[in-house]
């Protein structure tokens, strides 16, 4: 499980990215599983100090399915405009600001 791995790291990651850009579809069972074991739920079950999560890049069909199943809110929102590269650039910028 992803969250057990994140929690087991000696130094917690600052950002955990769930990149949905390569998923052309999400079936009902997958959407419900994401909702049940979604980012917010996993963060509560496996708290990692200082870590943020980002759900990025869902195609319209995936976004629609997540919304229809009420899962997008459980995931903390889904961002179709931010790429993984944008999220990393933003993280690096924030880390650089913290260090100065």
Backbone as a printed PyTorch tensor [residue, N CA C, xyz], in Angstrom:
tensor([[[  0.8440,  -1.1810,   0.0000],
         [  0.0000,   0.0000,   0.0000],
         [  0.8860,   1.2400,   0.0000]],

        [[  0.5210,   2.2070,  -0.7770],
         [  1.3110,   3.4190,  -0.9400],
         [  1.5310,   4.1160,   0.3960]],

        [[  0.4850,   4.2480,   1.1750],
         [  0.5880,   5.0440,   2.4000],
         [  1.4270,   4.3650,   3.4660]],

        [[  1.4480,   3.0460,   3.4750],
         [  2.3350,   2.3500,   4.4100],
         [  3.7810,   2.6180,   4.0300]],

        [[  4.0700,   2.6390,   2.7450],
         [  5.4260,   2.9270,   2.2560],
         [  5.8280,   4.3570,   2.6130]],

        [[  4.9410,   5.2980,   2.3860],
         [  5.2200,   6.7010,   2.7220],
         [  5.4860,   6.8350,   4.2150]],

        [[  4.6670,   6.1910,   5.0030],
         [  4.7930,   6.2800,   6.4610],
         [  6.0850,   5.6210,   6.9490]],

        [[  6.5750,   4.6300,   6.2360],
         [  7.7700,   3.9010,   6.6530],
         [  9.0710,   4.6380,   6.3350]],

        [[  9.0150,   5.6660,   5.5100],
         [ 10.2310,   6.3910,   5.1420],
         [ 10.8350,   7.0780,   6.3550]],

        [[ 12.1690,   7.0230,   6.5230],
         [ 12.8090,   7.6840,   7.6660],
         [ 12.6460,   9.2060,   7.6170]],

        [[ 12.6870,   9.7600,   6.4220],
         [ 12.4270,  11.1910,   6.2340],
         [ 11.1390,  11.3000,   5.4350]],

        [[ 10.0950,  11.8650,   6.0300],
         [  8.8200,  11.9040,   5.3080],
         [  8.9100,  12.7570,   4.0450]],

        [[  8.2830,  12.3140,   2.9740],
         [  8.2880,  13.1200,   1.7540],
         [  7.4850,  14.4010,   1.9640]],

        [[  7.8840,  15.4430,   1.3010],
         [  7.1430,  16.7030,   1.4060],
         [  5.8980,  16.6790,   0.5390]],

        [[  5.9230,  15.8650,  -0.5190],
         [  4.8140,  15.8260,  -1.4580],
         [  4.6000,  14.3980,  -1.9430]],

        [[  3.3470,  13.9610,  -1.9110],
         [  2.9450,  12.6720,  -2.4780],
         [  1.9910,  12.9920,  -3.6240]],

        [[  2.3390,  12.5360,  -4.8270],
         [  1.5590,  12.8490,  -6.0230],
         [  0.8510,  11.5980,  -6.5170]],

        [[ -0.4450,  11.7330,  -6.7520],
         [ -1.2280,  10.7000,  -7.4130],
         [ -1.5210,  11.2300,  -8.8130]],

        [[ -0.7840,  10.7350,  -9.7950],
         [ -0.8890,  11.2060, -11.1750],
         [ -1.8940,  10.3320, -11.9250]],

        [[ -3.0300,  10.9140, -12.2550],
         [ -4.0880,  10.1830, -12.9550],
         [ -4.1120,  10.4780, -14.4510]],

        [[ -3.0970,  11.1600, -14.9610],
         [ -3.1130,  11.5900, -16.3580],
         [ -3.0910,  10.4260, -17.3560]],

        [[ -2.5440,   9.2960, -16.9740],
         [ -2.4670,   8.1600, -17.9000],
         [ -3.6880,   7.2440, -17.8190]],

        [[ -4.6080,   7.5510, -16.9250],
         [ -5.7990,   6.7100, -16.7680],
         [ -6.9200,   7.2360, -17.6640]],

        [[ -7.2280,   6.5300, -18.7590],
         [ -8.2920,   7.0130, -19.6390],
         [ -9.6730,   6.8840, -19.0210]],

        [[ -9.8250,   5.9080, -18.1190],
         [-11.1070,   5.6850, -17.4480],
         [-10.8530,   5.1900, -16.0350]],

        [[-11.8310,   5.3870, -15.2000],
         [-11.8280,   4.8040, -13.8540],
         [-13.1900,   4.1400, -13.6980]],

        [[-13.1850,   2.8380, -13.4070],
         [-14.4590,   2.1540, -13.2540],
         [-15.0500,   2.4470, -11.8750]],

        [[-16.2710,   2.0170, -11.6800],
         [-17.0010,   2.2980, -10.4470],
         [-16.2580,   1.7650,  -9.2290]],

        [[-15.7580,   0.5480,  -9.3040],
         [-15.0630,  -0.0550,  -8.1700],
         [-13.7880,   0.7250,  -7.8260]],

        [[-13.0410,   1.1560,  -8.8310],
         [-11.8230,   1.9260,  -8.5920],
         [-12.1380,   3.2770,  -7.9710]],

        [[-13.1810,   3.9350,  -8.4620],
         [-13.5810,   5.2290,  -7.9000],
         [-13.9760,   5.0660,  -6.4370]],

        [[-14.7450,   4.0240,  -6.1460],
         [-15.1580,   3.7970,  -4.7580],
         [-13.9600,   3.4540,  -3.8710]],

        [[-13.0030,   2.6920,  -4.4040],
         [-11.8010,   2.3550,  -3.6340],
         [-10.9900,   3.6080,  -3.3490]],

        [[-10.8700,   4.4840,  -4.3240],
         [-10.1620,   5.7500,  -4.0930],
         [-10.8670,   6.5670,  -3.0140]],

        [[-12.1890,   6.5340,  -3.0350],
         [-12.9430,   7.2510,  -2.0150],
         [-12.7760,   6.6410,  -0.6400]],

        [[-12.8120,   5.3260,  -0.5850],
         [-12.6940,   4.6340,   0.6950],
         [-11.2900,   4.7490,   1.2550]],

        [[-10.3010,   4.6150,   0.3980],
         [ -8.9070,   4.6580,   0.8310],
         [ -8.2150,   5.8830,   0.2660]],

        [[ -8.9910,   6.9480,   0.0820],
         [ -8.4880,   8.1570,  -0.5520],
         [ -7.3920,   8.8570,   0.2250]],

        [[ -6.9070,   9.8960,  -0.3810],
         [ -5.7710,  10.6420,   0.1560],
         [ -6.0390,  11.1410,   1.5620]],

        [[ -7.1640,  11.7780,   1.7760],
         [ -7.4570,  12.3090,   3.1240],
         [ -7.5840,  11.1980,   4.1440]],

        [[ -8.3060,  10.1250,   3.7850],
         [ -8.4600,   9.0030,   4.7080],
         [ -7.1190,   8.3830,   5.0450]],

        [[ -6.2660,   8.2100,   4.0490],
         [ -4.9530,   7.6110,   4.2850],
         [ -4.0650,   8.5410,   5.0950]],

        [[ -4.1850,   9.8330,   4.8730],
         [ -3.3920,  10.7800,   5.6660],
         [ -3.7960,  10.7290,   7.1250]],

        [[ -5.0680,  10.4900,   7.3950],
         [ -5.5130,  10.3700,   8.7810],
         [ -5.0480,   9.0390,   9.3750]],

        [[ -5.0980,   7.9730,   8.5730],
         [ -4.7070,   6.6530,   9.0630],
         [ -3.1870,   6.5400,   9.2120]],

        [[ -2.4570,   7.1260,   8.2690],
         [ -0.9970,   7.0830,   8.2860],
         [ -0.4700,   8.5180,   8.2730]],

        [[ -0.5960,   9.2270,   9.3790],
         [ -0.1730,  10.6260,   9.3680],
         [  1.3350,  10.7520,   9.1330]],

        [[  1.6810,  11.6500,   8.2500],
         [  3.0750,  11.9180,   7.9400],
         [  3.2830,  13.4150,   8.1030]],

        [[  4.0720,  13.7720,   9.0710],
         [  4.2740,  15.1760,   9.3930],
         [  4.8840,  15.9370,   8.2230]],

        [[  4.2420,  17.0260,   7.8450],
         [  4.7730,  17.9010,   6.8150],
         [  4.5190,  17.4620,   5.3900]],

        [[  3.8720,  16.3470,   5.1650],
         [  3.6110,  15.8740,   3.8080],
         [  2.3190,  16.4680,   3.2740]],

        [[  2.3640,  16.7910,   1.9850],
         [  1.1640,  17.2200,   1.2810],
         [  0.8790,  16.2110,   0.1830]],

        [[ -0.3560,  16.1790,  -0.2560],
         [ -0.7260,  15.3080,  -1.3520],
         [ -1.3050,  16.1300,  -2.4820]],

        [[ -1.1300,  15.6330,  -3.6940],
         [ -1.6850,  16.2940,  -4.8700],
         [ -2.2270,  15.2230,  -5.8060]],

        [[ -3.4880,  15.3630,  -6.1820],
         [ -4.1160,  14.4680,  -7.1510],
         [ -4.1880,  15.2580,  -8.4540]],

        [[ -3.4330,  14.8160,  -9.4450],
         [ -3.2110,  15.6260, -10.6350],
         [ -3.6030,  14.9250, -11.9270]],

        [[ -3.9570,  15.7330, -12.9130],
         [ -4.0730,  15.3170, -14.2870],
         [ -5.1930,  14.4040, -14.7270]],

        [[ -6.3070,  14.3130, -14.0040],
         [ -7.3320,  13.3870, -14.4830],
         [ -7.9690,  13.8850, -15.7790]],

        [[ -8.2240,  12.9700, -16.6790],
         [ -8.9540,  13.3060, -17.9020],
         [-10.4090,  13.5740, -17.5320]],

        [[-11.1460,  14.1540, -18.4520],
         [-12.5220,  14.5450, -18.1420],
         [-13.3810,  13.3560, -17.7270]],

        [[-13.1990,  12.2010, -18.3650],
         [-14.0080,  11.0320, -18.0060],
         [-13.6950,  10.5590, -16.5860]],

        [[-12.4380,  10.6280, -16.2000],
         [-12.0370,  10.2370, -14.8430],
         [-12.5730,  11.2470, -13.8370]],

        [[-12.4030,  12.5120, -14.1490],
         [-12.9060,  13.5840, -13.2750],
         [-14.4130,  13.4650, -13.0740]],

        [[-15.1350,  13.2170, -14.1630],
         [-16.5910,  13.0700, -14.0820],
         [-16.9780,  11.8900, -13.1930]],

        [[-16.2930,  10.7650, -13.3620],
         [-16.6040,   9.5780, -12.5490],
         [-16.3370,   9.8660, -11.0740]],

        [[-15.2150,  10.5070, -10.7640],
         [-14.8840,  10.8210,  -9.3720],
         [-15.9160,  11.7780,  -8.7710]],

        [[-16.3500,  12.7530,  -9.5520],
         [-17.3830,  13.6850,  -9.0690],
         [-18.7030,  12.9730,  -8.8660]],

        [[-19.1110,  12.1530,  -9.8420],
         [-20.3880,  11.4420,  -9.7560],
         [-20.4540,  10.5230,  -8.5450]],

        [[-19.3290,   9.9680,  -8.1730],
         [-19.2750,   9.0680,  -7.0100],
         [-18.9830,   9.8240,  -5.7170]],

        [[-18.8300,  11.1420,  -5.7940],
         [-18.5600,  11.9510,  -4.6010],
         [-17.1620,  11.7450,  -4.0420]],

        [[-16.2550,  11.2990,  -4.8890],
         [-14.9090,  10.9530,  -4.4400],
         [-13.9550,  12.1410,  -4.5190]],

        [[-14.2110,  13.0780,  -5.4250],
         [-13.2700,  14.1840,  -5.5950],
         [-13.0450,  14.9560,  -4.3000]],

        [[-14.0900,  15.1490,  -3.5110],
         [-13.9400,  15.8410,  -2.2170],
         [-13.1300,  15.0370,  -1.2180]],

        [[-13.3050,  13.7210,  -1.2420],
         [-12.5390,  12.8580,  -0.3330],
         [-11.0600,  12.8510,  -0.6780]],

        [[-10.7590,  13.1250,  -1.9390],
         [ -9.3650,  13.1740,  -2.3750],
         [ -8.7490,  14.5460,  -2.1320]],

        [[ -9.5210,  15.4550,  -1.5820],
         [ -8.9980,  16.7980,  -1.3630],
         [ -9.0390,  17.6350,  -2.6280]],

        [[ -9.8650,  17.2160,  -3.5770],
         [ -9.9660,  17.9070,  -4.8530],
         [ -9.0390,  17.2680,  -5.8650]],

        [[ -9.3910,  17.4180,  -7.1280],
         [ -8.5450,  16.9180,  -8.1990],
         [ -8.2130,  18.0920,  -9.1060]],

        [[ -6.9610,  18.1830,  -9.5040],
         [ -6.5030,  19.3190, -10.2770],
         [ -6.1280,  18.8600, -11.6670]],

        [[ -6.9060,  19.2820, -12.6570],
         [ -6.6410,  18.8520, -14.0230],
         [ -5.6790,  19.7860, -14.7450]],

        [[ -5.3250,  20.9030, -14.1380],
         [ -4.4760,  21.8820, -14.8070],
         [ -3.0100,  21.8050, -14.3760]],

        [[ -2.7500,  21.3520, -13.1740],
         [ -1.3750,  21.2630, -12.6900],
         [ -0.7610,  19.9370, -13.1210]],

        [[  0.4190,  20.0070, -13.7100],
         [  1.1350,  18.7990, -14.1070],
         [  2.0390,  18.3620, -12.9540]],

        [[  2.5810,  17.1720, -13.0820],
         [  3.5270,  16.6850, -12.0800],
         [  4.7330,  17.6250, -12.0440]],

        [[  5.2070,  18.0540, -13.2140],
         [  6.3500,  18.9790, -13.2780],
         [  6.0250,  20.2890, -12.5600]],

        [[  4.8060,  20.8120, -12.7530],
         [  4.3960,  22.0380, -12.0580],
         [  4.4000,  21.8390, -10.5470]],

        [[  3.8940,  20.6960, -10.1080],
         [  3.8400,  20.4160,  -8.6700],
         [  5.2480,  20.3340,  -8.0770]],

        [[  6.1700,  19.7030,  -8.8020],
         [  7.5580,  19.5970,  -8.3290],
         [  8.2140,  20.9740,  -8.3180]],

        [[  8.0060,  21.7520,  -9.3810],
         [  8.5730,  23.1060,  -9.4250],
         [  8.0770,  23.9400,  -8.2530]],

        [[  6.7880,  23.8300,  -7.9550],
         [  6.2040,  24.5610,  -6.8350],
         [  6.8150,  24.1000,  -5.5130]],

        [[  7.0130,  22.8110,  -5.3730],
         [  7.6320,  22.2750,  -4.1630],
         [  9.0570,  22.8060,  -4.0060]],

        [[  9.8370,  22.7700,  -5.0750],
         [ 11.2180,  23.2620,  -5.0290],
         [ 11.2400,  24.7490,  -4.6680]],

        [[ 10.3430,  25.5070,  -5.2440],
         [ 10.2490,  26.9340,  -4.9280],
         [  9.9430,  27.1560,  -3.4520]],

        [[  9.0010,  26.3910,  -2.9100],
         [  8.6510,  26.5210,  -1.4890],
         [  9.7940,  26.1010,  -0.5820]],

        [[ 10.5140,  25.0530,  -0.9400],
         [ 11.6600,  24.5980,  -0.1420],
         [ 12.7380,  25.6570,  -0.1550]],

        [[ 12.9840,  26.2520,  -1.3320],
         [ 13.9970,  27.3020,  -1.4510],
         [ 13.6270,  28.5050,  -0.5910]],

        [[ 12.3630,  28.8660,  -0.5830],
         [ 11.9060,  29.9910,   0.2640],
         [ 12.0970,  29.6890,   1.7490]],

        [[ 11.8260,  28.4410,   2.1300],
         [ 11.9850,  28.0510,   3.5400],
         [ 13.4370,  28.1200,   3.9740]],

        [[ 14.3580,  27.8450,   3.0720],
         [ 15.7690,  27.8020,   3.4080],
         [ 16.4010,  29.1830,   3.4860]],

        [[ 15.7220,  30.1880,   2.9480],
         [ 16.2890,  31.5430,   2.9940],
         [ 15.7580,  32.3410,   4.1320]]])
